[in-house]
């Protein structure tokens, strides 16, 4: 394997995409915890520490943006890389998200598993 196993929280309300993201990251050697929405992800993040968060932007209840705001208010998550997934990249002000919430990367759907895996490894390396 050669890589350090890291804990990654995945918040995605689409079950099929959540499985694909989780499978991809697990195959890369990471421990993945899945959440179906922002509220569940927030509860999990308060109970456990993660090296990275991958979240959908648009979810019912609590959005990915709201989740990121809560995470960035916590000392434990202030510098943890966050990758935001979205099908609406052109409707978002990506630069504003990066500046206000320190989002590491916004990844547009659809994306390939290889693209996701490479991005996650890059962001984890930068945060080490």
C-alpha positions, 0 to 999 in steps of 0.5 A: 500500500505504501500510503498512510491510512487516513480517516475521511468523512463523506457527506453525500445524499445520493446513495449511489454516488456515496458508495462510489466515492467511499469505494474509491477512497477505501481502495486508495487505503483510507478509512471512510465514514459515510453520512447521508446529509449535513446534519448526520455529518456534523454529528459524526464530525463532533464525535470523531476526528477526520483528516479530510471531509468530502461533502456534496454542496446541495443536500436536504436539511443542512447544505454542504456550505452550512456543514463547512461553516460549522466545521470551520468554527471548530479548532479541530477542523479549522485546517482539515482539507474539505473537497466540495462536490457539486453538479452546479459549479457554474452557479457557485462562486468558487473563489468566494467559497475558497476564501470564506470557508477555505474549501480545498477544492470544488469538484464538479459532477460527474467526475471519474474515480481516478480524478477523485482519488488523485485529488484526495491524495494531493490535498492530504499531502498538502495538509501534512 
